[in-house]
Amino acid sequence: MSTPQHDHEDVLFLAEPPNDRAAEQAVLGAVMLDVAVFPEIEAELGEDPGVFYRPAHETIWRAIRDLALAGVQPDPIVLADALTRSGDLKRVGGAPYLHTCVEAVPTSLNGVHYAGIVRAHAEDRRVAELGTRLLQAGRGPGADRAQLLAAARSALDGTVDGKWSAPTPLGDQGPLPVFPVDALPAWIGEQVAAVAEFTQTPPDMAATMALAALSTAAGGRVHVQIRDGWIEQTNLYLVVAMPPASRKSDVFAAMTRPIYDIEAALQEEARPSVIEAEVAKEAAEARAEAIMTKARKVDDSATVTSLVAEAAGLRMEAEAIVVPPAPRLTASGDVTPETLTKLLATYRSLGVLSPEGDLFDIIAGRYSKRPNLGVFLQAHKGERLQAERITRDADLGEKPALTIGITLQPPVLMDLAQTPGARGRGLLARFLFSLPASTLGYRKVVVPPVPEKTARTYESRLTTLVHTLTDLPEPVTVKCSGPADQAVIKLQEDVEPKLRPGSELAHVDDWAGKYVGAVARIAGLLHLGDHVTGHWGRPIEAATIERAVAIGEYYTAHALAAFDLMSTEPSVDDARTVLDWLTRSGLREFKAKDVVAAIRRFKTVASVAPALSLLEEHGYLRPTQQERNGARGRHPATTYLVHPDLATGESGS
């Protein structure tokens, strides 16, 4: 008995046709999660339910479509009821299988991407079917070969040159806005522009550090009253994240040096009175101790009693002499939470300014083995400080006002986001983030220095403001004018709908919930900057609120990018780097080794594989593989086709 012989082509056609069970499940699950994605998914799949390879999935899709077109959310319970009434529920795997489909998709927004995969496999099956028919026609007489060839060409054209699905974005916010320097007081804006030009850095960094300097001068000393019952302090938490070699230290020094110079001058002015009080106190204590020494040598009880009473009086006199603390405006960038609590209890208003991210390491508990967020949460809002573990005395400070102004590298920000409680307890929600675009590789070599007049004006006005505010016996509250309050109301009305589930700020509602208050704080600082030489006690005008809103919109865009960065896996960052390279290079296809040759962060082909896999999943790439010549040898390297929209900038990358 002879064994049946098969041609190579016959063996190929015994394999399962192209399909992706998981992608089909994800498409069904996406619409079950949110019917709002149904129109886009249906447009991607086409009108034929047969696009699904598995009959059960086709049946489920038909039921989903009927419910969606009727305006009904096809969640698993509703869908199970519909399939029960049609007698199809058991045939598709029962209600548990519907939940399996829902679990197959991480978010409904990915549904369109998976629909593209399902459609592509359907097209591939169509080509395979036509290929089989062509093979059969070539072996037998009587077939309409011309008709089959035309159909095959049409199918192949549609597969090779047809449309790509719109890629699923990696989460980028696109190009971020540049800081609106014209919204700052003129004397600050001129300094910002000059420093940015001299250092060849984005103005964002200088502008954000200028706000940190203003906040250090005013925070805790001036409050803003938006309306009755709503008062905001004017201290801000600000952070700028830029890569290494971005001249962060130079910009930081240029914008904050006046604060340190003023602090040193204030300490020098106070030095004589501090020394005088210290000497007087030491003298009173010495007299008390001398009397006590004498009392210890006397045997007469009456004399002892008299001497002790005299010593007690001198001790009380010594305690009544208050040695004023040396004036301080700042704390070091590596201050511990415990030390900062003590300092705020003494000075109430301080700025932690630093060109490095050491403070974030301390907050995260890198050295104490556990995070300590309390003082940073309390001192932003002005809540009473608690430090029982240090002094055994509660309620060390009333209305503390801490300013934070830090420049750091993006990985430090990502590390902070991993700190337990940083997001959940609201620390990250208190920060205004700036992520300027790097100018590395595009900087001019010969640039003008900062004009002396510009730098001198910046320093003198900041000095005037600090002296004016530090001389205040009590904090001062500046009110908003009626029109300014109306501008704040309009801002509140604009922001509120954006906090709804699924809206643009819903995923950062902790940050956005503090946004209007942050704008009010910025408005207070702008108002002070506008009226350094006087009249800053007058009400804040609507135009000042509008300028603060412009700055707030800048920080909103950057906050979205910052929270996206802080939630990003390393492979996503790598994928963005590859995507940027593809966009700039205009390549239509490439191999992994080309990426390694072009981008130095990738040392091996294996190191770039996760990024390419992610880009493939998001629809930016399609892998193809050259056929191997002969039976031996290694498989050829995969060639990746690039989404055609990358060349036109329409891919949303």
C-alpha positions in Angstrom: 0.0 0.0 0.0 1.5 3.3 -1.0 1.7 6.4 1.2 -0.1 9.4 -0.1 2.3 12.1 -1.4 1.7 15.8 -0.7 3.2 18.8 -2.6 4.8 21.5 -0.4 1.9 23.8 -1.2 -0.7 21.2 0.0 1.0 21.0 3.3 0.9 24.8 3.7 -2.8 24.9 3.1 -3.4 22.4 5.9 -2.3 25.1 8.5 -4.9 27.2 10.2 -5.8 30.4 8.3 -4.5 33.7 9.6 -6.4 34.9 12.7 -5.8 36.3 16.1 -8.2 34.9 18.8 -7.0 37.5 21.4 -7.5 40.4 19.1 -11.0 39.3 18.3 -11.8 38.9 22.0 -10.4 42.4 22.6 -12.6 44.0 20.0 -15.7 42.4 21.5 -14.6 43.3 25.0 -13.9 46.9 24.1 -17.4 47.6 23.0 -18.8 45.7 26.0 -16.7 48.1 28.1 -17.8 51.3 26.4 -20.3 51.5 23.5 -18.9 54.9 22.6 -16.1 53.2 20.7 -18.5 51.1 18.6 -18.7 53.5 15.6 -14.9 53.7 15.2 -14.5 49.9 15.6 -17.3 49.2 13.1 -15.7 51.5 10.6 -12.4 49.7 11.0 -13.9 46.2 10.7 -16.3 47.0 7.8 -19.9 45.9 7.4 -19.3 42.2 7.0 -19.5 40.3 10.4 -17.6 37.5 8.7 -14.4 39.5 9.4 -14.2 37.5 12.6 -12.6 34.1 12.0 -14.4 32.3 14.8 -18.1 31.8 14.3 -18.8 32.4 18.0 -17.2 35.8 17.7 -19.2 36.6 14.6 -22.4 35.7 16.5 -21.4 37.9 19.5 -20.5 40.8 17.2 -23.9 40.6 15.5 -25.7 40.8 18.9 -23.4 43.7 20.0 -24.1 45.6 16.8 -27.9 45.2 17.2 -27.7 46.5 20.8 -25.4 49.4 20.0 -27.5 50.6 17.0 -30.5 50.5 19.4 -28.6 52.8 21.8 -28.1 50.1 24.4 -24.8 49.6 26.2 -23.9 45.9 25.4 -22.3 45.1 28.8 -21.9 41.3 29.5 -25.2 41.0 31.4 -27.3 42.8 28.8 -25.5 40.9 26.0 -26.0 37.5 27.7 -29.7 38.3 28.0 -29.9 39.1 24.2 -28.0 35.9 23.3 -30.2 33.9 25.6 -33.3 35.2 23.8 -31.8 34.3 20.4 -30.8 30.9 21.6 -27.1 31.5 21.0 -25.6 32.0 24.5 -24.5 28.4 25.0 -23.1 28.1 21.5 -20.8 31.1 22.0 -19.4 29.7 25.3 -21.9 31.0 27.8 -21.8 34.1 30.0 -18.4 33.4 31.4 -16.9 33.7 27.9 -18.3 37.2 27.6 -16.4 38.2 30.7 -13.3 36.6 29.2 -13.6 38.9 26.2 -13.9 41.9 28.5 -10.7 40.9 30.4 -8.8 40.6 27.1 -8.7 44.3 26.5 -6.9 46.7 29.0 -9.0 49.7 27.9 -11.8 50.4 25.4 -9.6 52.9 23.7 -7.4 50.1 22.3 -10.4 48.5 20.6 -9.8 50.3 17.3 -6.2 49.1 17.2 -7.3 45.4 17.7 -10.0 45.9 15.1 -7.3 46.7 12.6 -5.6 43.4 13.5 -8.8 41.5 13.0 -9.4 43.2 9.6 -5.9 42.6 8.5 -6.1 38.9 9.2 -9.4 38.8 7.4 -7.7 40.3 4.3 -4.9 37.8 4.7 -7.4 34.9 4.8 -9.0 36.3 1.6 -5.6 36.3 -0.1 -4.9 32.8 1.1 -8.3 31.6 -0.1 -7.7 33.1 -3.5 -4.2 31.6 -3.6 -5.7 28.2 -3.0 -8.3 28.7 -5.7 -5.5 29.9 -8.1 -3.5 26.8 -7.3 -6.4 24.6 -7.9 -7.3 26.4 -11.1 -3.8 26.0 -12.4 -4.1 22.2 -12.0 -7.5 21.7 -13.5 -9.3 22.7 -16.7 -12.3 24.9 -17.1 -11.5 27.5 -14.5 -12.0 31.2 -15.2 -8.4 32.1 -14.6 -8.8 35.7 -15.7 -11.5 36.3 -13.1 -9.4 34.6 -10.4 -6.3 36.6 -11.3 -8.2 39.9 -11.2 -9.6 39.0 -7.8 -6.2 38.0 -6.5 -4.6 41.3 -7.7 -7.4 43.2 -6.0 -6.9 41.4 -2.7 -3.1 41.7 -2.9 -3.3 45.4 -3.7 -5.6 45.9 -0.7 -3.3 44.1 1.6 0.0 45.5 0.5 -0.9 49.0 -0.4 -4.2 49.4 1.4 -4.8 51.6 4.4 -3.2 51.1 7.7 -5.3 51.4 10.9 -4.8 54.6 12.8 -2.1 53.7 15.4 -2.9 53.7 19.0 -0.8 56.6 20.6 1.8 55.8 23.1 0.5 58.4 25.4 2.5 61.4 24.1 0.9 64.8 24.5 2.6 66.1 21.4 4.8 69.2 21.4 4.4 71.0 24.7 3.8 74.8 24.8 6.5 77.2 25.6 6.2 79.3 28.8 4.2 82.5 28.1 6.9 84.9 29.2 4.8 87.9 28.2 2.4 87.0 31.1 5.2 87.8 33.7 5.8 91.3 35.0 8.1 93.1 32.6 11.2 93.3 34.8 11.0 89.5 35.3 10.2 88.7 31.7 13.2 90.7 30.5 15.5 88.7 32.9 14.0 85.4 31.8 14.5 86.2 28.1 18.0 87.4 28.6 19.1 84.4 30.7 17.4 82.0 28.3 19.3 83.6 25.4 22.6 83.7 27.2 22.4 80.1 28.4 20.7 78.9 25.2 18.0 77.2 27.2 14.2 77.2 26.9 12.7 80.2 28.7 10.5 77.8 30.6 13.3 76.9 33.0 14.2 80.6 33.9 10.5 81.5 34.1 9.7 78.7 36.5 12.7 79.5 38.7 11.6 83.2 38.7 8.3 82.2 40.1 10.1 80.2 42.7 12.1 83.3 43.7 8.9 85.3 43.9 7.2 82.6 45.9 10.1 82.5 48.3 9.8 86.3 48.8 6.0 86.3 49.2 4.9 82.9 50.3 3.2 83.0 53.7 3.5 86.7 53.9 0.8 87.6 51.4 -2.4 85.7 50.9 -5.0 86.0 48.1 -8.7 86.2 48.9 -10.7 85.1 45.8 -14.0 85.6 47.6 -15.4 85.3 51.1 -14.3 82.1 52.7 -11.7 81.3 50.0 -8.1 82.3 50.7 -5.0 81.0 49.1 -1.4 81.3 50.2 1.1 82.5 47.6 3.7 79.7 47.9 4.2 77.3 45.0 5.8 73.9 44.5 7.7 74.0 41.2 9.9 71.5 39.4 11.7 71.6 36.0 12.8 68.3 34.5 15.4 68.4 31.7 18.1 66.0 30.6 21.8 66.2 31.6 24.0 69.0 30.2 21.0 71.4 29.9 22.7 74.1 32.0 20.2 73.8 34.8 22.7 75.0 37.4 23.5 78.1 35.4 19.9 79.1 34.9 19.0 78.3 38.5 21.9 80.5 39.8 20.9 83.4 37.6 17.3 83.4 38.7 17.7 82.6 42.4 21.0 84.3 43.3 19.3 87.5 44.5 17.4 85.5 47.1 20.6 84.2 48.6 22.3 87.6 48.4 19.3 89.2 50.2 19.4 86.4 52.8 23.1 87.0 53.5 22.5 90.7 53.8 19.6 90.3 56.2 21.7 88.0 58.4 24.5 90.5 58.4 22.2 93.3 59.4 20.7 91.2 62.3 24.1 90.0 63.5 24.7 92.7 66.1 21.3 92.4 67.7 21.7 88.6 67.8 25.1 88.8 69.4 23.8 91.4 71.9 20.9 89.2 72.9 23.1 86.1 73.2 25.6 87.9 75.5 22.8 89.4 77.7 21.3 85.9 78.0 24.6 84.3 78.8 25.4 87.0 81.4 22.0 86.5 83.2 22.5 82.8 83.2 26.1 83.2 84.5 24.9 85.5 87.4 22.2 82.9 88.3 24.8 80.1 88.3 27.1 82.2 90.5 24.4 82.8 93.1 23.6 79.1 93.0 27.2 78.2 93.6 27.3 80.5 96.6 24.1 79.0 97.9 25.6 75.5 97.8 28.4 76.6 100.2 26.1 78.2 102.8 24.8 76.2 105.8 22.3 78.8 107.0 18.8 77.8 105.7 17.5 81.3 105.6 20.4 82.5 103.6 20.1 79.6 101.2 16.4 80.3 100.7 17.2 83.9 99.9 20.0 83.0 97.5 17.9 80.4 95.7 15.1 83.0 95.3 17.6 85.5 93.8 19.0 82.8 91.4 15.5 81.9 90.3 14.8 85.5 89.5 18.0 85.7 87.5 17.1 82.5 85.6 13.7 83.9 84.8 15.3 87.1 83.6 17.6 85.0 81.4 14.7 83.1 79.9 12.9 86.3 79.2 15.8 87.4 77.0 14.9 86.2 73.5 17.7 85.6 71.1 16.3 86.3 67.7 17.1 83.6 65.1 19.3 84.7 62.3 17.0 85.6 59.4 16.5 82.9 56.8 14.7 82.8 53.5 15.8 79.3 52.4 16.7 75.9 53.5 19.2 73.6 51.8 18.2 71.3 49.0 19.1 68.2 51.1 17.2 69.2 54.2 15.6 66.3 56.1 11.8 66.4 56.8 12.6 66.6 60.6 14.9 69.6 60.2 12.6 71.3 57.8 9.8 71.0 60.3 11.8 72.7 63.0 12.9 75.4 60.6 9.3 76.1 59.5 8.2 76.2 63.2 10.8 78.9 63.7 10.6 80.9 60.4 7.1 79.8 59.1 8.0 80.9 55.5 11.0 79.2 53.7 12.0 78.2 50.2 13.8 75.0 49.4 15.6 75.8 46.2 18.0 73.5 44.5 19.5 72.7 41.0 19.5 69.0 41.9 16.9 66.5 42.9 18.3 65.5 46.3 15.2 66.7 48.1 13.1 64.2 46.2 15.5 61.4 47.2 15.0 62.5 50.8 11.2 62.7 50.5 11.2 59.2 49.0 13.1 57.9 52.1 16.3 56.9 50.3 18.2 57.5 53.5 15.6 57.0 56.2 14.3 53.8 54.6 10.8 55.2 54.6 9.1 58.2 52.9 8.2 61.2 55.1 5.6 63.3 53.3 3.9 65.0 56.2 5.7 68.4 56.3 5.6 68.7 52.5 1.8 68.1 52.5 1.1 70.5 55.4 3.4 73.3 54.4 1.8 73.7 51.0 -1.6 74.5 52.3 -0.6 76.2 55.5 -1.8 73.4 57.8 -0.6 73.3 61.3 2.7 71.4 61.6 2.9 68.2 63.7 6.2 67.0 64.9 5.6 65.0 68.0 8.3 62.5 67.3 11.0 65.2 67.4 10.1 67.4 70.3 7.2 65.7 72.1 5.4 68.9 71.6 2.6 69.0 69.0 1.5 72.1 67.0 4.9 73.5 66.3 3.9 75.9 63.6 0.9 77.8 62.5 0.3 78.6 58.8 3.6 77.3 57.4 4.4 78.3 53.9 7.0 76.3 52.0 8.2 77.1 48.5 9.9 74.4 46.5 11.8 75.3 43.3 13.9 72.4 41.9 15.5 71.6 38.6 16.3 67.9 38.0 16.6 65.1 35.5 13.4 63.2 34.3 14.4 59.9 35.9 14.4 61.6 39.4 10.8 62.5 38.7 9.9 59.0 37.7 11.6 57.7 40.9 9.5 60.1 43.0 6.3 58.8 41.4 7.1 55.3 42.7 7.3 56.6 46.3 4.5 55.1 48.4 1.9 57.8 49.0 3.4 60.3 46.6 0.3 60.1 44.4 -2.2 58.7 46.8 -1.6 61.3 49.5 -1.5 64.2 47.1 2.1 65.2 47.1 2.4 65.1 43.3 -0.9 67.0 43.0 0.8 70.0 44.7 3.5 70.5 42.1 3.5 72.6 39.0 5.6 70.7 36.4 7.7 72.1 33.5 9.2 69.7 30.9 10.8 72.0 28.3 12.1 70.7 25.1 15.9 70.2 25.1 18.0 72.6 23.0 21.0 70.3 22.9 22.4 70.2 19.4 20.7 73.5 18.4 22.4 76.0 20.6 24.3 79.0 19.3 27.9 79.3 20.3 28.4 83.1 20.4 25.6 84.8 22.4 25.2 88.1 24.2 25.6 88.2 28.0 22.7 89.2 30.2 22.5 93.0 30.0 23.8 94.5 33.3 20.8 96.8 33.6 18.4 93.9 33.2 20.2 91.8 35.9 20.5 94.8 38.2 16.8 95.7 37.9 15.8 92.1 38.6 17.9 91.9 41.7 16.9 95.4 43.0 13.2 94.8 42.6 13.4 91.3 44.2 15.4 92.8 47.0 12.8 95.6 47.5 10.0 93.0 47.6 11.7 90.8 50.1 12.5 93.8 52.4 8.9 95.1 52.2 7.3 91.7 52.9 9.7 90.5 55.6 9.1 93.8 57.6 5.4 93.0 57.8 4.3 92.1 61.4 1.6 89.8 60.2 0.6 88.3 56.8 -1.4 90.5 54.6 -4.4 89.4 52.5 -5.0 90.9 49.1 -8.5 90.6 47.7 -9.7 90.0 44.1 -11.7 92.7 42.5 -15.2 91.9 41.4 -14.2 91.4 37.7 -11.2 89.3 38.9 -13.6 87.1 40.9 -15.7 86.7 37.8 -12.6 85.7 35.8 -12.0 83.0 38.4 -15.6 81.8 38.3 -15.3 81.5 34.5 -12.1 79.4 35.0 -13.9 77.2 37.5 -16.7 76.7 35.0 -14.3 75.8 32.2 -12.3 73.3 34.4 -15.2 71.5 36.1 -16.5 69.5 33.0 -12.9 68.4 32.3 -12.9 66.4 35.6 -15.8 64.2 34.5 -14.9 60.5 33.9 -13.4 60.1 30.5 -12.6 63.8 30.1 -9.2 65.2 29.5 -8.3 65.9 33.1 -10.1 62.9 34.7 -7.0 60.8 35.1 -5.2 63.7 36.9 -8.2 64.9 38.9 -6.0 65.0 42.0 -3.8 67.6 40.3 -6.6 69.4 38.5 -8.6 69.7 41.7 -6.0 72.1 42.9 -5.5 73.9 39.6 -7.8 76.9 40.2 -6.1 77.5 43.5 -2.7 77.3 41.9 -3.8 79.9 39.3 -5.0 82.2 42.2 -1.6 81.8 43.8 0.2 82.7 40.6 -2.1 85.7 40.2 -1.1 86.9 43.6 2.6 86.7 42.7 2.1 88.5 39.4 0.2 91.2 41.3 3.1 91.7 43.7 5.5 91.7 40.9 3.5 94.4 39.1 3.4 96.6 42.2 6.9 96.1 43.8 7.3 99.8 44.5 3.9 100.3 46.0 0.1 99.9 45.8 0.4 96.1 46.0 -2.3 96.2 48.6 -4.9 97.2 46.0 -7.3 94.5 44.7 -6.1 92.1 42.1 -7.4 92.9 38.6 -9.1 90.7 36.1 -6.3 91.2 33.6 -3.9 89.7 36.2 -6.1 86.6 36.6 -6.1 86.2 32.8 -2.3 86.3 32.7 -2.2 83.8 35.5 -4.6 81.6 33.6 -2.2 81.7 30.6 0.6 80.4 32.8 -1.8 77.9 34.4 -2.7 76.5 30.9 1.0 76.1 30.3 1.5 74.1 33.5 -1.6 72.0 32.7 -0.2 70.8 29.4 3.1 70.0 31.1 1.4 68.3 34.1 -0.3 66.0 31.7 3.0 65.2 30.1 4.7 64.8 33.5 2.1 62.4 34.9 2.3 60.5 31.6 6.1 60.3 32.0 5.8 59.2 35.7 3.5 56.3 34.7 5.7 55.2 31.8 7.5 51.9 31.6 11.1 51.9 30.2 9.9 50.1 27.0 7.5 53.0 26.3 10.3 55.5 26.6 12.4 53.4 24.3 9.5 53.1 21.8 9.1 56.9 21.8 12.8 57.3 21.0 12.5 54.9 18.1 9.3 56.6 16.9 11.0 60.0 16.9 13.9 58.5 14.9 11.5 57.0 12.3 9.6 60.3 12.0 12.8 62.3 11.4 14.4 59.8 9.1 11.4 59.2 6.9 12.3 55.5 6.5 9.6 53.2 5.0 11.2 50.0 6.2 14.1 49.0 8.4 15.7 46.2 10.5 16.5 46.2 14.2 20.2 46.5 13.5 19.5 49.9 11.8 18.0 51.2 15.1 21.1 50.0 17.0 23.3 51.8 14.5 21.3 55.0 14.7 20.4 55.3 18.4 23.2 54.9 20.9 21.1 54.0 23.9 20.5 50.5 22.2 23.6 48.4 22.5 22.2 45.2 20.9 19.4 44.0 18.7 17.9 42.3 21.7 17.8 45.5 23.7 15.6 47.2 21.0 13.2 44.3 20.7 10.7 45.4 23.4 10.4 48.8 21.9 9.7 47.4 18.4 7.2 44.9 19.8 5.4 47.8 21.5 5.3 49.8 18.3 4.0 46.8 16.5 1.2 46.4 19.1 0.3 50.0 18.7 0.1 49.8 14.9 3.1 51.8 14.0 5.0 48.9 12.5 4.3 45.7 10.5 6.9 42.9 10.6 7.7 41.0 7.4 10.4 38.3 7.1 12.4 37.4 4.0 12.2 33.7 3.1 15.3 31.7 3.8 17.2 30.4 0.8 17.8 26.6 1.2 17.1 24.4 4.2 20.0 25.6 6.3 21.3 28.8 7.8 19.8 31.3 10.2 16.5 32.9 9.7 16.9 36.3 8.1 16.4 39.4 10.2 12.8 40.8 10.4 12.1 43.8 8.2 9.6 46.3 9.7 7.3 48.3 7.5 6.6 51.8 8.8 3.2 53.3 9.1 2.9 55.6 6.1 1.4 58.5 8.2 4.7 58.8 10.1 6.2 60.5 7.0 3.4 63.1 7.0 3.1 63.6 10.7 -0.5 62.5 10.8 0.0 59.4 12.9 -0.5 61.1 16.3 3.0 60.0 17.3 
